[in-house]
Amino acid sequence: MTILTIVWIALSFFVGFVIYLLPPLSRYLALAIALFSGSYALINFGQSSPLTLQLLDNFGVSLLVDQLSSFFILTNALVTAAVIFYCWNTGKKAFFYAQLIILHGSMNAIFICADFMSVYVALEVIGIASFLLVAYPRTNKSIWVALRYLFVSNVAMLFYLIGTILVYQANHSFSFAGFTNAPPEAIALIIVGLLGKGGVFVSGLWLPLTHSESETPVSAILSGVVVKAGIFPLVRCALMFEEVDSIIRIFGVASALLGVIYAILEQDTKRMLALSTISQLGFILAAPEVGGFYALTHGLVKSSLFLIAGNLPSRQFKELQYKPIYTPLWIALVAASFSISGFPLLSGFGAKVLTMKSLLGWQVIVMNIAALGTAIAFAKFIFLPQGGEKTTKYGFWSAMAILLGGLVVANGVYYEAYTPENVIKPLVTIGLAWPIYFFLIKPIILRLPRMLEQFDHLIGVMSLMLVSLFWMVLA
Amino acid sequence: MKIIAMDVMSTGVIAYYVLIASKDGAFTPILSQLTGDVDPIAYADPVPQAVILTAIVIGFSIQALMLVGVMKLAQDNPTLETHAIEKNYTP
């Protein structure tokens, strides 16, 4: 198992560079890596005890593979495979696949890392790889979006780096285990770095523009897994320490609510999906114990929604009302929207039930409102007309098969959820949400100010978050 | 301009790492035959120095990448004012 882990983690980087040397094989190599990761995650689910590795002495890299990592790795593998299928016939160069696989490998690295320094290195690799993917079309606009992303994430990582050395100073080790021994400013710095990178709450407002303006497959992978790379260390720390857990939960709830309010009022499909990512990340953080499963379902559903949205005839909801959608595409869209709203028979339901169960007392009401808001936001997709002309390609459908098939299969993970009261609750939520959508949301057009999304404010808000987090840790 | 500012920030972080690693009167952490009354553990801590090397390399590569991006942008926006660029490229 140890050897398998090391081979697996090294292989994706190795193959990433090999793709450059063998461009004709790029697609096959990339797909093989994604499948390998998927099978590794499945093997891992079978392991009863978590695997810990300490490479190179006391100061070296420490790895920890458990159920939580398996969920994230599986998400990563499925989304990457789907994106590769989607791009199969689009004539992307080997460069694209090489970056994709390096991104995939560094995300796997994060999901098994157990010390701050390796997480830092992997996060920076992710930043660079996703910069290159976003900038792949090389238009001015995409370069600007990518620059903005890299700048924000690098500043966040600098904060994180300062926190890391403070942890080291207190413990003489970088491992997660010494997190709470560190002074409060270290905890605040590390959390603000990860929140910024992961796109949570106000420090995550760089996310809508980046995710909505990138190419369709890139935004699928960004929204499906890359943001979870920032979330994962937070979930790990929250599970290990009580005091961190309470802070993370507060941010989870706040983020869920903020994201959903923006999402309900948004008129653009891709922006709405990106904003709903912010809110779904909140759901993951609000209940860290079951975050893994929620992350899996969200990763699958969000990347399929992004791939579908890229194939819709228009990006504005207003225009989509009058343009019928090709019927099979419409079915896929509705299935994905149902899953994210928590409708039974799809795994979004199981994940929502699990999350709601592990909430603390004060969280329940707010999170139920956020779930209602999610259902309202996705009612926009469900009530679109169908019956249009065929717009999709073959690769799109194999990607959909992986993602939506994964959603149905993942349903089996938590089949105990199917009790009468559990089934009724989401139905009531959806039943409430649709009338609200029809009578309140649909007629009004309210443009929320995007001031906070401006470049300067993103950095400013990050510093404000740092100060407030510092007081929260002290309190 | 902002990229330069970011570079200054990362230099600050690097300097902080070195500060934590160093102590007054500490030796460079190289194994050698010391003679006399030197305390055998009076070395500067090598670990932060080692890891910050990684961070320096990463920071440098990010600088390079961003500057390439900015050069490309500069062809159409010679003044490189972020406000103007932002207005042009946000929907």
Interface residues (C-beta under 8 A of the other chain):
Chain A: F59 M117 Y120 V121 E124 G127 I128 F131 L132 A135 R138 N140 K141 I143 W144 V145 A146 L147 L150 F151 N154 V155 L158 L161 I162 I165 Y168 Q169 H172 F174 L209 E213 D268 R450 Q454 F455 D456
Chain B: K2 I3 M6 M9 S10 V13 Y16 Y17 I20 V47 P48 A50 V51 T54 A55 I58 G59 S61 I62 L65 M66 G69 V70 K72 L73 D76 N77 T82 I85 E86 N88 Y89 T90 P91
